Amino acid sequence: MDLKSGLPFWLIKNGLSKDYNTLDSDIETEVLIIGSGITGALVAHFLCEGGVNCVVVDRRMASTGSTTASTAQLQYEIDTFLFDLIEKVGEENAVKAYQKCLESIYTLEKIIKKLKIDGNFEWRSSLYLASDAKGFKDLEQEYETRKKFKLPVTLLNQKELKDKFNIDKKGALYNDCSAQIDTFKLCTELLNYHKKNSGLVVYSHTDVVKVENKKEHIIAITEKGYKITAKKIVAAPGFESESLLKEKVMQLNSTYVFVSKPLKEEDFWNEKCLIWETARPYIYVRTTKDNRIMVGGFDEDFQNPKKRDALMEQKNKAILKRFKKLFPDSKIEVDFYWCGTFGETKDGLPFIGEHKEHPNMYFALGYGGNGITFSVIAAEMIKDLYLGKPTDSDLFAFDR
Ligand SMILES: Cc1cc2nc3c(=O)[nH]c(=O)nc-3n(C[C@H](O)[C@H](O)[C@H](O)COP(=O)(O)OP(=O)(O)OC[C@H]3O[C@@H](n4cnc5c(N)ncnc54)[C@H](O)[C@@H]3O)c2cc1C
């Protein structure tokens, strides 16, 4: 699948990671992880920390799937309002899912600090803007719901929003426990750390085309015909799950992003907070360490790469126009732009854990706008499943 086009900023900023070898013999390992994006890297991290022997394979150059295209905003609030999610999956599960997303941001910070690696992690506040009167009504209901379950949230009215952020909208939900990272850097550093310290082995350009289940083990067969024998396989293939999972569990969409030229400190809004909005299509906004503004959005509900790429210029203009409506005096100018595919599930939650038609496999499919927080949750949960510890895996089960 063609996951992205254009010039993803993180790849330009960091350059390609040191390449890994391509598999050229049969091997054995305890756990095979398919996919070296942020999900696979986090799964490898948790398993290595648990003393499990792992191999990671990727059909591309390591970590160059959706992870390089991400805007990498970390928010506990998912695309589905909590009050809507309660309708869909029940109160207990919906609240737990939100709480887990919140915890995952702290978990990620802890990992970075513990390993002393660099993922450009920065805590940020976040604004969820009401784009119109209906949006504000929804935000009021969402505020009451989140407050009831003690999730961190403040409701700003029009005046408070204008006074504090100089944004002229009906109101916004505000929280100060969001974050932003450079996912590609983090992913590369995680893999390198465990390669050096935990005996992790990573193979690039190694495509798994078939999986065979045996009584005591499972075998992955690569495009070149080599066999990887393992006790378990963790599938972390991002939005390319079709070759590993029989069931269709997501809708594939396209999204568009640009990053501005660097600006001066005084050219930014208060707190350089993350911003998104209730309008559909929406824009999502963050800043970078080198003082750029990154704006994405104007999603389309198709995946066709030709059709997706043909719209890039037009989408850029639309995103810029929407941004300038929020900040009419901004000196923003586009530097690089790209677009990417992303998947969405019906309830906005990921699929994590076992699937009855795929014995000896765990899936880590963190779909939606919060893919990275879901990756953290999936990685920790799969480690617990493998080590036989209790988990909340029912929350994200395929048959939920
Ligand atoms: C433009 C954009 C903006 C986004 N913004 C955000 C955001 O702000 N916050 C957020 O949390 N999330 C965001 N996301 C989503 C987030 O980036 C993804 O959820 C996350 O990067 C997925 O990581 P992954 O490791 O699961 O997938 P990937 O990074 O795609 O990694 C999967 C890897 O598996 C490999 N693979 C697949 N099948 C096979 C196979 N059979 N054999 C071998 N290798 C295989 C692929 O080559 C790939 O490298 C965004 C996504 C996009 C595209």
The ligand as a Tripos MOL2 file, in Angstrom:
@<TRIPOS>MOLECULE
LIG
   53    58     1     0     0
SMALL
NO_CHARGES

@<TRIPOS>ATOM
      1 C1         -0.7900   12.5590    8.4770 C.3       1 LIG1
      2 C2         -1.0130   11.7800    9.7290 C.ar      1 LIG1
      3 C3         -1.1640   12.4630   10.9240 C.ar      1 LIG1
      4 C4         -1.3370   11.7430   12.1080 C.ar      1 LIG1
      5 N1         -1.3990   12.4330   13.2700 N.ar      1 LIG1
      6 C5         -1.4570   11.7660   14.4420 C.ar      1 LIG1
      7 C6         -1.4180   12.4650   15.6790 C.ar      1 LIG1
      8 O1         -1.3520   13.6930   15.7230 O.2       1 LIG1
      9 N2         -1.4450   11.7360   16.8270 N.ar      1 LIG1
     10 C7         -1.5130   10.3720   16.8150 C.ar      1 LIG1
     11 O2         -1.5410    9.7580   17.8970 O.2       1 LIG1
     12 N3         -1.5660    9.6830   15.6490 N.ar      1 LIG1
     13 C8         -1.5340   10.3470   14.4760 C.ar      1 LIG1
     14 N4         -1.5580    9.6550   13.2990 N.ar      1 LIG1
     15 C9         -1.6230    8.2100   13.3390 C.3       1 LIG1
     16 C10        -0.2640    7.6250   13.7080 C.3       1 LIG1
     17 O3          0.7490    8.2500   12.9830 O.3       1 LIG1
     18 C11        -0.2840    6.1510   13.4270 C.3       1 LIG1
     19 O4         -1.2990    5.5550   14.1840 O.3       1 LIG1
     20 C12         1.0430    5.4890   13.7900 C.3       1 LIG1
     21 O5          2.1430    6.1230   13.1940 O.3       1 LIG1
     22 C13         0.9710    4.0570   13.3500 C.3       1 LIG1
     23 O6          2.1620    3.4420   13.7020 O.3       1 LIG1
     24 P1          2.3430    1.9160   13.3460 P.3       1 LIG1
     25 O7          3.6640    1.5160   13.8540 O.co2     1 LIG1
     26 O8          1.1460    1.1670   13.8250 O.co2     1 LIG1
     27 O9          2.2780    1.9060   11.7630 O.3       1 LIG1
     28 P2          3.4730    2.2040   10.7180 P.3       1 LIG1
     29 O10         4.3100    3.3200   11.1430 O.co2     1 LIG1
     30 O11         2.8520    2.2650    9.3730 O.co2     1 LIG1
     31 O12         4.3470    0.9060   10.8510 O.3       1 LIG1
     32 C14         3.8970   -0.3540   10.3860 C.3       1 LIG1
     33 C15         5.0240   -0.9840    9.6230 C.3       1 LIG1
     34 O13         4.6410   -2.3320    9.3050 O.3       1 LIG1
     35 C16         5.2450   -2.6740    8.0840 C.3       1 LIG1
     36 N5          4.4920   -3.8170    7.5280 N.ar      1 LIG1
     37 C17         3.1670   -3.8960    7.2420 C.ar      1 LIG1
     38 N6          2.8480   -5.1190    6.8030 N.ar      1 LIG1
     39 C18         3.9930   -5.8470    6.7950 C.ar      1 LIG1
     40 C19         4.3080   -7.1950    6.4320 C.ar      1 LIG1
     41 N7          3.3710   -8.0550    5.9990 N.pl3     1 LIG1
     42 N8          5.6100   -7.6010    6.5340 N.ar      1 LIG1
     43 C20         6.5710   -6.7510    6.9860 C.ar      1 LIG1
     44 N9          6.3220   -5.4670    7.3410 N.ar      1 LIG1
     45 C21         5.0550   -5.0190    7.2570 C.ar      1 LIG1
     46 C22         5.1280   -1.4040    7.2520 C.3       1 LIG1
     47 O14         6.1180   -1.3460    6.2490 O.3       1 LIG1
     48 C23         5.3060   -0.3030    8.3020 C.3       1 LIG1
     49 O15         6.6200    0.2450    8.3340 O.3       1 LIG1
     50 C24        -1.3940   10.3360   12.0830 C.ar      1 LIG1
     51 C25        -1.2740    9.6560   10.8710 C.ar      1 LIG1
     52 C26        -1.0680   10.3560    9.7070 C.ar      1 LIG1
     53 C27        -0.8930    9.6090    8.4190 C.3       1 LIG1
@<TRIPOS>BOND
     1     1     2 1
     2     2     3 ar
     3     2    52 ar
     4     3     4 ar
     5     4     5 ar
     6     4    50 ar
     7     5     6 ar
     8     6     7 ar
     9     6    13 1
    10     7     8 2
    11     7     9 ar
    12     9    10 ar
    13    10    11 2
    14    10    12 ar
    15    12    13 ar
    16    13    14 ar
    17    14    15 1
    18    14    50 ar
    19    15    16 1
    20    16    17 1
    21    16    18 1
    22    18    19 1
    23    18    20 1
    24    20    21 1
    25    20    22 1
    26    22    23 1
    27    23    24 1
    28    24    25 2
    29    24    26 1
    30    24    27 1
    31    27    28 1
    32    28    29 2
    33    28    30 1
    34    28    31 1
    35    31    32 1
    36    32    33 1
    37    33    34 1
    38    33    48 1
    39    34    35 1
    40    35    36 1
    41    35    46 1
    42    36    37 ar
    43    36    45 ar
    44    37    38 ar
    45    38    39 ar
    46    39    40 ar
    47    39    45 ar
    48    40    41 1
    49    40    42 ar
    50    42    43 ar
    51    43    44 ar
    52    44    45 ar
    53    46    47 1
    54    46    48 1
    55    48    49 1
    56    50    51 ar
    57    51    52 ar
    58    52    53 1
@<TRIPOS>SUBSTRUCTURE
     1 LIG1         1 GROUP 0 **** ****
